[in-house]
């Protein structure tokens, strides 16, 4: 018979009450306690594992990650939009390039790292790398824009604390073609000249700082430039510079109805992919940052002023029988005519004496006011940051009016003169030039009338007449009804005009009955060659160069040839409201 199991003593009612309140009824308190202890241990282990992991991460690479993140943000911030010509051809774009950086705190053996790096990349400056790696900074650049081969070689070295970041590098596929117009950027992809600098001034720099200027958020910038025309103009200028042994050559193609610059070349130029070339002072943009006496080109302004006043007409007579003496100065013509000449002959023979007498007939104040109205007395502002103010006499007297009438004694930027001549032939409207695409309606909205329509008709007639019988005959490309004005300006050397050192220019209009484009060609100090029979004036070099440019670019610009057109007096003057 088995022994009786003693009965479990009754639990006091107070304990039963406490247990019921804490754990509920019919619950195994021991099992629940073990589960809670296990859960607590797991929670604590997870927390400590997370904290430990984070501490290890911070200890190993906190500075590096922060530095890399900051540098990467800088890279994104320097992304730039593509720049394209009017037909979509890329003139400037970004590509990705690796840049070498170091994290000095993580480099274990700095001397070994320096030795290996300089042996792999010979153009690294050892002293500079040593100085940077011995700092306590978390991040330093060692070399921007390394080649793929260099990157691979350095990567194989496996040096702790040495790495690469991909940056945006600006490249210019067309090289020298549009150098002065496009400009260039610095190592941080920030614009420092030309349209690149204009981009930053238009808010791109602010977007960089805000971190919003990423690759995919920017639309291409469309310029008014036509790369095909640019190439043809540059090619002909290079040939002319070489043929006539000129110091420099430059040219512009401008739309007379919109003010758009279709091409602009200044030689010698530079390759924006090699920024060091841009620092050569001889490679400035002579068309916007240089100012020059434009010579007989300015006679177009003188005649337009007088014709617009109504005080003279195309048949008015001017005394050119002998030199014009003004004080101790003597004004003479290159080819003395020794007789009275009319206004048309002043233009076609490019008479200094005739131009001076015409300007004097209008008066000093009228002369100043007209040139001011034509935008010739103040600095011309365009999208290009580089521009120069004209050199104007401080005290403008009659002698100044006499010399400025034929292009001496006042200097302007060539682009400034182009703007004024556009107004003389486009119906009388002064339109600010632009390097961005612009429609005729947009141009009309900002145009300012400066001369009468009939005056513009007469100026077109004179320019065409000059190609028919005057100094611009060698630029009269058949089918394009070209007109133009020559200019030969003696350069001032040591305070005196040097007869053998000249700046030649030729301004052409096509077609003269309904002008669409103006072409400016300039040659600096061309030399006489057997073909020019010893002459160095514009008609022997700048004019034939202009003719070759027109022959090449007219088809590109969509100007259709027309043959057997009547002479200027019947085609242009007959359509004018008043015929003189």
Buried (B, 14 or more C-beta within 10 A) or exposed (E): EEEEEEEEEEEEEEEEEEBEEEEEEEEEEEEEEEEEEEEEEEEEEEEEEEEEEEEEEEEEBBBBBEBBEEBEEBBBBBBBBBBBBBEEBBBBBBEEBBBBBBBBBBBEEBEEBBEBBBEBBEEBEEEEBBEBBEEEBBBBBBBBEBEEEBBEBBEEEEBEBBBBBEBBBBBBEBBBBBBBBBBBBEBBBBBBBBBBBBBBEBEBBEBBEEEEBEEEEBEBBBBBBBBBBBBBBBBBBBEBBEBBEBBBBBBBBBBBBBBBBBBBBBBBBBBBBEBEBBEEEEBBBBBBBBBBBBBBBBBBBBBBBBBBBEEBBBEBBBEBEEEBEBEEEEBEBEEBBEEEBBBBBBBBBBBBBBBBBBBBBBEBEBBBBBBEBBBBBEEBEBBBBBBBBBEBBEEBEBBBBBBBBBBBBBBBBBBBBBBBBBBBBBBBBBBBBBBBBBEEEBBEEEBEEBBBEBBBBBBBBBBBBBBBBBBBBBBBBEBBBBBBBBBBBBBBEEEEEEEEBBBBBBBBBBBBBBBBBBBBBBBBBBBBBEEBEEBBBBBBBBBBBBBBBBBBBBEBBEBEEEEEBEEBBEBBBEEBEEBB
